[in-house]
Every structure is written in structure tokens, then in C-alpha cells.
Amino acid sequence: MALKEIRKAAVLGAGVMGATIAAHLANVGIPVYLLDIVPRELTPEEEKQGLTLKSPEVRNRLAIKGKQDLLKNKQKPLYSDSNIDLITPGNFEDDLSKIKNVDWVIEVVVENIEIKKKVFKQVEENWSEDIIVSSNTSGLSINEMVADNSSRFRQYFLGTHFFNPPRWMKLLEIIPCHDTSDEVLSFMHRFCEKVLGKGVVFAKDTPNFIANRIGTHAMMHTIKLMQEEKMTIEEVDSITGPPMGHPKSASFRTLDMVGLDTFCHVARTVYDKTEDPEEKTSFELPDFLQKMVDKKLLGDKTGQGFYKKVKGENGSEIHALDIEIFEYRPREKARFDIIGKTRHEELAKGFKMLVNSDDKAGRFAWELTKRFLIYSASMIPEIADDIVNIDRAMRWGFNWKLGPFESWDAIGVKESVERIKNEGLKIPGNIEEMLNKGFDNFYHEDEKGNLSYYDFSSGNYKPVPVSPEIISLPALKKQNKLIMGNDDGSLLDMGDGVCCLEQHSPQQALSPLFWDFIHEAIEEAEKNYVGMVVGNHANNFCVGANVALMLMGAQSGEWEMLEQSNVSLQNGLMKLKYAKIPVVAAPFQMTLGGGMELISHCDRVQAAADTFLGQVEMGMGLIPGAGGNKELLIRMTEGLRDDINTDRLPFVQKAFEAIAMATVSNSAQHARELGFLRKTDKISVNQDYLLHDAKNTVLAMVLEGYKTPRLKKIRVLGEYGIATFKAGVQNMLWGGYITEHEQKVANAIAYVICGGNIKPNSLVSEQYLLDIEREKFKSLLGEPKTQERITHFLTTGKPLRN
């Protein structure tokens, strides 16, 4: 068995799931064939074009459509639209022989076991040894679908269950068949984790595997409990979302997104396969769910499900389904005192408060929680060998903050077990045995931050499997690697002479405390370290400056304080840029406004694939105030030679438009195409490895012989550029596209990015641009309409256009 890297793939089935899996393979640079069946009839449009059933456009119609639909998909399955060129459409009859030239074949056809068996027989007829073959089934038997294939073929076969949408959902369940080789499993684990960026769990060949088995059971119990308690879907969703560590979509909004027909299919799979009468009852569909399916109330795909959007006199509003009378009515806001009390608590504490509360919401949460805890424990070792695979599956596949066993630890294992017993329910034997041995928690963290889990088979704690390439900043702190810090920032020793500057200010907004700390951190790093990473583990890298503090300062007339604070931030970022050691930023998720300014002053960027980068200050009625205009101007014009008479206007215009339109990238690759990232900046597909990759980039720069950048003058357009951009902005105002205040902000951007009212093609210093940027920023901050925008955003979370 000579497994190599996967350089080319084939996806069999060009429906939504097949096409989006192909898209994600293209995202990581893997060319892929996308194949589907040959249509048996012409469409009216094809007849008009004079096509026949032999025309390639007709024979490849389904795959072509699957590919084209990727560009229309609102969920943005592609990092960049340009990646679509890596997808080649085809059909099973003409192109299945091409799989001889690929390294991985993924089956994504309809969930019908007989059809899948037929497909795999055809695949083996065209198969070459060492080609890995997998099924993306969501719950059918992996062994059954290749029962008619050779034992040699089965050694290279496994289940690879992507969660929808593949780009965005971290979970990938790997399910071996009886004959899958250990080498194939090991190779695919590493490939899917490192190259595709997935969180891999190992499941067993049981109905619906791990996440869908437990998630569907929890959803079925939620629905039945709602009926028993005669609660509304809004009341249930107010409980089963963030208060329980679940997404804001909670239960029924999630079902609408998934599709009720899909959910019912998954539930029926367990119902049909299980031999346990109690479990069969749990997965029995309530009559009203079948009625919804019959009436095509499937959710987003049909425009109505548990919720639907209705256009009224005052715009669109959301209506909810009343399952008692089976009619829609305006959505009602559910209010429970306990939900309000837990909102500002840390998750584990708030969750415990909720399930111990004696009000309606607390009783519902407890009834639901105790059932899915018991069920999850009873599923070991049937669906997985340990609690880690189950917890990870639920966190990565359903976006839960806590998996079942993490949830059990949060509410207290021993006391909750006693409560469950007192309420007459049976505790699974493995839990009883664990408690009898004196183990009161499923997870245990030692003084160095190493996490262990309770292993039922050995009856003791085992280390949670974690790659040595994953760097944990909290673990570093427990290992006494904290060099220095304050409430909003820390400097940590990552080892090998590299330190990490971590921001942990409220909501990841840049604060005066953090930007003052930048000065101290740089001085320490230059003395004692070879390089620095700027990174953290928050939900977002950095969402910009703390506009609430700026608003308070402006409204109280603290202009001198605001000026000093702005100078401190600008100087801190310039210290990063011209440090004596290499500085690498490791952004991820939202990196906006001041966050983009922060990374733009670093030598290089090691960005997570899903990094949403942009200067969005226009939404607040402001311009970038910490060098963002300057840095974007540099990026758009670097490489232009002074000895050649080049028209700089189109390049400067790109920077102007990006800031004036508050353009945000939808991925790191897109950011590179927009010019926000340089070609030398790198991308990590799996965010778990981001800090490790950034550290390696620092060390590589050290080995290359890092030299501090030299200060250079910047050529600007001056009065000519300002006049040109102002004319364009005036036309936008006359056309009704922008407001007068937005015109004022755009003109300020033009002024700064063109270097002010000076002679065209003048050379200016970075400090000069920082000074005029700061002047315009402060002026706009004093504008009433800017303050209205900031106030509106802080109170509603939504932008105001005034």
C-alpha cells in the first residue's frame, strides 16, 4: 500500500452536497471531477438550442448545474469564485473511467443503499489500487454498501461524512468498514484534518453514526416535550439556544435550515434499524411533523417551516407556526426570568443555574438535558469508543459549546445522577461504575493544563488526544509561560525563542489598555526573543477599536485625551512594523477596522482560511485612524516603479474604494485577491493549527536572516487624486447611492489616501500620513451624525445610514 498525497479527486453526485464538497476540495487547491447521471430527456431550452441527448452539454447537465449553482449559493461554499475553475463537470457513463487518474473518489449519490451498492460496483470496475474511495452517507451502513465489492477494494474504502455546508462545518466523521486498512484510516485522518481543515471523529458503522444519532434523539425529545408541556416553538427556542450552549438558531430555526424532510429521513433511519423498543419509540415521528412534510412546510428550502417570513405594510416580519391549530401567527418574544439571569453568566455556571431553576424554562431544560445525557452515555461503546469523540462530534457538527459529557461536568455529575435516580430514571451502568470507582468528573485538567478524559473501557483517565502542533494559550499560562500582562493583553513564551502577544480585551475591541501594552510587549520581545506572533483564541481576532469609549470621550469634550490615545495606538502599531524582530499576525474570523490595522503593521500574516478582513469604519461615520489608510495605500501601490511613468490612480482607487465601501473579504484567499493580504502572507485551513503555523513562519524568517524594514517615502496623488475622487463621490450623492454624511466621510478618505492638498506625485513620510489621518478622524468623531451612527450601533447592533 503506497499512499501519497491527494492531488486530484472525483465526486460522484452533483447535488447540493456533492457540489459543495467539490467546492471545498477546490478551495484547498485540489482539481476535482464532478460527475452525475446522464439525463434521459431534453429540457425545452435544450430543444430550442438544437441540442440532442448526445450533446455534452446535455449529458453533463446535472454536473454543470451543480457547478454553476455554487456561484449563486448564499452560503459562499467557495473561498473565491476563481476556485470554480478547478471543478470539471462530467457524467457517469462517459467519465467514470477518469477516476483511474485520481487519488480519492467520494460518493455523494442519493441515500439509497441499493443505488450506492450499484455505484460502488461500477467504481471498482474503473478503480486502480491505492485510490481511496469513500461514501458521504449520513447514516447508511458502510459495510452493507460495499458488501459485493472485493476485499482488496474494501481495504481502501471508508465513510467520510461531511456536515452541511462543508466549507463552514468543522465536523467530519470517519467510519471504517470491517476491512479498511489502518494505513488508510491514519492517512485520511491527517489529510482531512490538516489539508481540509476538519475536526475528525471516529464513528462506528451504526445508524446515523455519532452526531446525527445523538442530535436527532435530542431534537425528537425536544419536540415531544414541547407537545407535552404545551409550549410554543418560540418558548422552546428561547431555552434551547445560547442558554444551553447551543447556537442562536436553537431547535426549530435549525430545523428550518436543515430541512424538515432531511431531518425526518435521518430519524426514520434509526427508527427502521434499531431493535431497542424504547429507542424506536424515541425516534417515532409525531403526526404533525409528517403533516408538515406533506404540506411542504420544509423550512428554508420551501420558504416556510416552523417559521416563515411574511411581507407586511411595515416591511417583512417573522411568523411562527402554531402546531395546535396548524396556522401561522406573528412571532412572539418568549420571556423567562431565569433566561435573563443566566445571560451574563459564564456558560457552565449559567447552564447549571438554568437546569436547577424551578420555573417553566428550568424544568423544560432539565427534562431535555437529563434525557440526552442518559442517551449519550448509553451509546458508548455502540456508536463510539469514548466520550471525546461524542463531545467533539456534537460541538463540531451541531455547533454546541459543550458536548454531552462536558455538559454533565458543568452541572455536576454526582449530584445530577442522584437527582435523576430520585426522579425514577435508570442510570447507565458505565456511569454507575465510574462513580463507584470515585471518579466524579468526565474530564480532568492538571496543573499544567493537560486535559484527560474518563475512559469507560479502562476505568481510568486517559489523555485527550491533541496534536502537538496545536498551541493552547491557556495551557501556556498554566505552565507559567506568562511573561507579562494586564487585563487586556498578555505576552506568552511559545518556546523556541518566540513569544505571543495575546489580546483579550472585552468583545475583542482594541482598548487603550491593550495598545499601551503593545509598547511594553515589543520592548520585552526585542530584548529576549527572536520573534513574535500576534494571536489569540477568542471568537474573533479583533473587531476594531472600542467605539463606546471614543464616543464617551467625544461627547464629554476630552479631545486632548483622545488625541493622546490615538497617537499611542499609531505609535504602537508603528513599533510593531519596525520592530527589530519578525512579527507575524495570526488573524481569524472577524478582523475588522482596527483589527485589520493591527495585522497590516506586522511583517507577515498567517491567516486562517475563514478570515473576514476589512476597514469598516465608514459604517460608524469614521475613517481608519491607526494607519489603515496608509497601509492599504502601500499594499495597492507597492511594486510600482518610480522610474516608469505609471498612472497610479487605478491602484490608489482600489484602496479608496475598499475603505469607502467598507469592503470585507469572505475568506483569506479573497482578502489576498482584494490586495488586503500580500502574496507572501500564508493561509492555514485548520484554525486549530494557526498559532503553530504562525510560529513556524516567525522561525523561518529568523533563519532567512530577518532585517528590520527601512523607512520609505510614499508617493501620493495629492490634489489631483482628491479632485478625481471627490467628483466620483459627488456623482454617487446625486445618484442617491450615498447620504451627505457619507459624502463627507468619503471625501476625508480621499484627502488622507491622496496625501492632502499637495502637489501631485509628491513623496511623503508615513508619519505625515498618520498625522493627517488622525486630524480627519478626530474631526469626524466630533460630527453629530457620526455620533448618531455610533450610538445606534451600540444600542441596536445594526448600522445606521444617516
Secondary structure, 3 states (H helix, E strand, C coil): CCCCCCCCEEEECCCHHHHHHHHHHHHCCCCEEEEECCCCCCCHHHHHCCCCCCCHHHHCHHHHHHHHHHHHCCCCCCCCHHHHHHEEEEEHHHHHHHHHHCCEEEECCCCCHHHHHHHHHHHHHCCCCCCEEEECCCCCCHHHHCCCCCHHHHHCEEEEEECCCCCCCCEEEEEECCCCCHHHHHHHHHHHHHCCCCEEEECCCCCCCCHHHHHHHHHHHHHHHHHHHCCCHHHHHHHHCHHHCCCCCCCHHHHHHHCHHHHHHHHHHHHHHCCCHHHHHHCCCCHHHHHHHHCCCCECCCCECCEEEEEECCEEEEEEEECCCCEEEECCCCCCHHHHHHCCCCHHHHHHHHHCCCCHHHHHHHHHHHHHHHHHHHCCCCCCCCHHHHHHHHHHHHCCCCCHHHHHHHHCHHHHHHHHHHCCCCCCHHHHHHHHCCCCCCEEECCCCCEEEEECCCCEEEECCCCCCCCCHHHHHHCCCEEEECCCEEEEEEECCEEEEEECCHHHEECHHHHHHHHHHHHHHHHHCCEEEECCCCCCCECEECHHHHHHHHHCCCHHHHHHHHHHHHHHHHHHHCCCCCEEECCCEEEECHHHHHHHCCCEEEEECCEEEECCHHHHCCCCCCCHHHHHHHHHHCCCCCCCCCCCHHHHHHHHHHHHCCCCCCCHHHHHHHCCCCCCCEEECCHHHHHHHHHHHHHHHHHCCCCCCCCCCEEECHHHHHHHHHHHHHHHHHCCCCCHHHHHHHHHHHHHHCCCCCCCCEEECHHHHHHHHHHHHHHHHCCHHHHHHHHHHHHHCCCCCC
